[in-house]
Amino acid sequence: MYIHPAFRIDEAASLAFAATRGFGLVVAHADGRMVASPLPFTIDQAAGGRWLAFHVARGNRLADVAASGGRWLVAVWGADAYVSPHWYASPDQVPTWLYESVQLAGPVRVMTAEEQRAHLDRLSATFEARQAPRPPWAIARLTPARGEAFMQAIVAIEMTVESVEGSFKLNQHKSDADHAAIARALAGQDDAGAGAIAARMMALRPHLVYGQNLAYGQSETEADERELVAAAK
């Protein structure tokens, strides 16, 4: 993944982001073609390394590819938003897209049946915890026949994470005036991703004054631009 130096985040932050997100695009290469599936996952970290665990339906092409091992990629993304040149405080700008993205890569292996059961328990516990205070669902709630059928219908896979790359493109290389202008405009969009990116940008430079949000499609007047520049100083 290409990463502008200003947007790179460290491994610890990248892993934390990926673990919290818990969902990404798993990509492999086999027989001269790419194979990919969007999947939920968990990440374990210890002194000996980092491991990412997920499972696929037995009929998924990734299940067959995993049997041969190989190095795979998992792409994880967060919020994203389009930025119009009209929104900047300074002139001569171009359109761009802001985003949060992490890529993890490493060799994979198929888990044993015992490991697969532990993986399912951990995966469900991780996401069911978000339903608190409702009691978490667990695979043990299935009847023995249904549980066994489920176990036979999937293939659990573990990736040893050897490469971690993270890029949070939040216009960190722009001036305070432009940073405030873009965050202000994004916060005014009727879009959850734009709002999330605006919040991230504001958190990066909390000392700036952002003012009122712009309505969707509204251009800033020259007076607004002068106000933003003055507030950023």
C-alpha positions as CSV (number, residue, x, y, z in Angstrom):
1,M,0.0,0.0,0.0
2,Y,1.3,3.4,-0.9
3,I,1.5,5.6,2.2
4,H,2.3,9.3,2.2
5,P,4.8,9.9,5.1
6,A,2.4,12.4,6.7
7,F,-0.4,9.8,6.8
8,R,1.5,6.8,8.2
9,I,0.4,5.4,11.6
10,D,2.6,3.1,13.7
11,E,2.1,-0.7,14.0
12,A,0.5,-0.5,17.5
13,A,-2.1,2.0,16.3
14,S,-2.7,0.0,13.1
15,L,-3.3,-3.3,15.0
16,A,-5.6,-1.6,17.5
17,F,-7.6,-0.1,14.7
18,A,-7.9,-3.4,12.8
19,A,-8.8,-5.3,16.0
20,T,-11.5,-2.8,16.9
21,R,-12.9,-2.9,13.4
22,G,-12.8,-6.7,13.3
23,F,-13.9,-6.8,9.6
24,G,-12.0,-6.7,6.4
25,L,-11.3,-8.0,2.9
26,V,-9.3,-11.2,2.9
27,V,-7.3,-11.6,-0.3
28,A,-5.3,-14.5,-1.7
29,H,-3.7,-15.4,-5.0
30,A,-4.0,-18.8,-6.6
31,D,-3.8,-20.2,-10.1
32,G,-3.0,-16.8,-11.6
33,R,-6.1,-15.1,-10.2
34,M,-7.1,-13.1,-7.1
35,V,-9.5,-14.6,-4.6
36,A,-11.2,-12.4,-2.0
37,S,-14.0,-12.4,0.6
38,P,-15.1,-9.8,3.2
39,L,-14.9,-11.5,6.6
40,P,-15.0,-10.8,10.4
41,F,-11.8,-11.7,12.3
42,T,-10.1,-11.5,15.6
43,I,-6.5,-10.5,16.4
44,D,-4.3,-12.1,19.1
45,Q,-1.0,-10.5,20.2
46,A,1.7,-12.0,22.4
47,A,5.4,-11.8,22.9
48,G,5.8,-14.4,20.2
49,G,3.9,-12.6,17.5
50,R,0.5,-11.5,16.1
51,W,-2.2,-13.8,14.7
52,L,-5.4,-13.0,12.8
53,A,-8.1,-15.6,12.8
54,F,-11.2,-16.0,10.6
55,H,-13.3,-18.7,8.9
56,V,-15.0,-19.2,5.6
57,A,-17.7,-21.5,4.3
58,R,-16.3,-24.8,3.1
59,G,-17.5,-24.0,-0.4
60,N,-15.5,-20.8,-0.5
61,R,-12.5,-20.9,-2.9
62,L,-10.4,-19.5,0.0
63,A,-10.9,-22.8,1.9
64,D,-9.2,-24.7,-0.9
65,V,-6.4,-22.1,-1.3
66,A,-5.7,-22.1,2.5
67,A,-4.9,-25.8,2.4
68,S,-1.8,-25.0,0.4
69,G,-0.7,-22.1,2.7
70,G,0.9,-19.1,1.1
71,R,1.0,-15.4,2.0
72,W,-2.4,-13.5,2.2
73,L,-3.5,-10.0,2.7
74,V,-6.3,-8.5,4.9
75,A,-7.4,-5.0,4.0
76,V,-9.3,-3.2,6.8
77,W,-11.0,0.2,6.2
78,G,-12.8,2.7,8.4
79,A,-14.5,6.0,7.5
80,D,-13.9,7.7,4.2
81,A,-15.1,11.0,2.5
82,Y,-14.7,13.0,-0.6
83,V,-13.2,16.5,-0.4
84,S,-14.1,19.2,-2.9
85,P,-11.5,21.8,-3.9
86,H,-14.2,24.4,-3.2
87,W,-14.0,23.7,0.5
88,Y,-10.4,24.8,1.1
89,A,-9.5,28.2,2.5
90,S,-6.6,28.5,0.1
91,P,-6.8,28.5,-3.7
92,D,-5.4,26.2,-6.4
93,Q,-6.5,22.9,-4.7
94,V,-7.6,19.6,-6.3
95,P,-10.2,17.0,-5.4
96,T,-9.2,14.2,-3.0
97,W,-10.5,11.5,-0.8
98,L,-9.8,11.1,3.0
99,Y,-9.8,7.7,4.6
100,E,-8.6,5.3,7.3
101,S,-7.0,2.0,6.0
102,V,-4.8,-0.8,7.4
103,Q,-3.3,-3.7,5.6
104,L,-2.1,-6.9,7.3
105,A,-0.2,-9.7,5.6
106,G,1.4,-13.0,6.3
107,P,1.3,-16.8,5.8
108,V,-1.8,-18.7,6.6
109,R,-2.7,-22.2,7.8
110,V,-5.9,-24.2,8.3
111,M,-6.8,-24.7,12.0
112,T,-7.4,-28.1,13.6
113,A,-10.9,-29.0,14.7
114,E,-10.1,-28.1,18.3
115,E,-8.6,-24.8,17.3
116,Q,-11.6,-24.1,15.1
117,R,-14.1,-24.5,18.0
118,A,-11.9,-22.1,20.2
119,H,-11.9,-19.6,17.3
120,L,-15.6,-19.6,17.0
121,D,-16.0,-19.1,20.8
122,R,-13.6,-16.2,20.7
123,L,-15.1,-14.6,17.6
124,S,-18.7,-14.7,18.9
125,A,-17.6,-13.5,22.4
126,T,-15.8,-10.6,20.9
127,F,-18.7,-9.3,18.9
128,E,-21.4,-10.4,21.4
129,A,-19.7,-8.3,24.0
130,R,-21.0,-5.2,22.1
131,Q,-24.5,-6.3,22.9
132,A,-24.1,-5.9,26.7
133,P,-25.9,-6.0,29.0
134,R,-27.8,-8.6,26.9
135,P,-26.4,-12.1,27.7
136,P,-23.9,-13.1,25.0
137,W,-24.8,-15.8,22.4
138,A,-22.3,-18.8,22.3
139,I,-22.1,-21.8,20.0
140,A,-22.8,-24.0,23.0
141,R,-26.4,-22.8,22.7
142,L,-26.8,-24.8,19.6
143,T,-28.1,-28.4,19.7
144,P,-25.3,-30.9,19.4
145,A,-26.4,-31.9,15.9
146,R,-26.7,-28.2,14.7
147,G,-23.3,-27.4,16.3
148,E,-21.6,-30.3,14.6
149,A,-23.2,-29.4,11.2
150,F,-21.9,-25.9,11.6
151,M,-18.4,-27.0,12.4
152,Q,-18.4,-29.2,9.3
153,A,-19.7,-26.4,7.1
154,I,-16.7,-24.0,7.7
155,V,-12.9,-23.9,7.6
156,A,-11.1,-21.8,10.2
157,I,-7.9,-20.1,9.1
158,E,-5.1,-18.4,11.0
159,M,-2.7,-15.8,9.5
160,T,0.6,-15.0,11.2
161,V,0.8,-11.3,10.8
162,E,4.2,-10.4,9.5
163,S,3.5,-7.1,7.8
164,V,1.4,-4.2,9.2
165,E,0.8,-1.0,7.3
166,G,-1.6,1.8,8.3
167,S,-2.6,5.0,6.5
168,F,-5.0,7.6,8.0
169,K,-5.3,10.3,5.3
170,L,-6.7,13.2,7.2
171,N,-5.0,16.1,5.4
172,Q,-2.3,16.2,8.1
173,H,0.0,18.0,5.6
174,K,-2.3,21.0,5.1
175,S,-2.2,24.3,6.8
176,D,-4.4,25.0,9.9
177,A,-6.7,27.2,7.8
178,D,-7.3,24.5,5.2
179,H,-7.6,21.8,7.9
180,A,-10.3,23.8,9.7
181,A,-12.1,24.6,6.5
182,I,-12.2,20.9,5.3
183,A,-13.2,19.6,8.8
184,R,-16.0,22.2,8.9
185,A,-17.3,21.4,5.5
186,L,-17.2,17.6,6.1
187,A,-19.1,18.0,9.4
188,G,-21.9,19.6,7.4
189,Q,-22.3,16.8,5.0
190,D,-25.3,14.4,5.3
191,D,-23.0,11.4,5.4
192,A,-21.8,9.3,8.3
193,G,-18.4,8.8,6.8
194,A,-17.8,12.5,6.3
195,G,-18.9,13.2,9.8
196,A,-16.5,10.6,11.2
197,I,-13.6,12.0,9.2
198,A,-14.5,15.5,10.4
199,A,-14.4,14.3,14.0
200,R,-11.0,12.7,13.5
201,M,-9.6,15.9,11.9
202,M,-10.9,18.0,14.8
203,A,-9.4,15.7,17.3
204,L,-6.0,16.0,15.6
205,R,-6.0,19.8,16.0
206,P,-8.4,20.6,18.9
207,H,-6.9,24.1,19.3
208,L,-8.5,25.3,16.1
209,V,-11.9,27.0,16.0
210,Y,-14.2,25.2,13.6
211,G,-17.4,27.3,13.8
212,Q,-20.7,26.2,12.4
213,N,-21.1,23.3,10.0
214,L,-21.7,24.0,6.3
215,A,-24.8,22.7,4.7
216,Y,-24.4,20.1,1.9
217,G,-23.2,21.7,-1.3
218,Q,-22.8,25.2,0.2
219,S,-19.6,27.1,-0.8
220,E,-17.8,29.3,1.7
221,T,-17.9,33.0,1.0
222,E,-14.8,35.1,1.0
223,A,-15.8,36.4,4.4
224,D,-16.0,32.9,5.7
225,E,-12.6,32.1,4.4
226,R,-11.1,35.2,6.1
227,E,-12.8,34.1,9.3
228,L,-11.3,30.6,9.1
229,V,-7.8,31.9,8.4
230,A,-8.0,34.3,11.4
231,A,-9.3,31.6,13.7
232,A,-6.5,29.3,12.7
233,K,-3.8,31.8,13.6
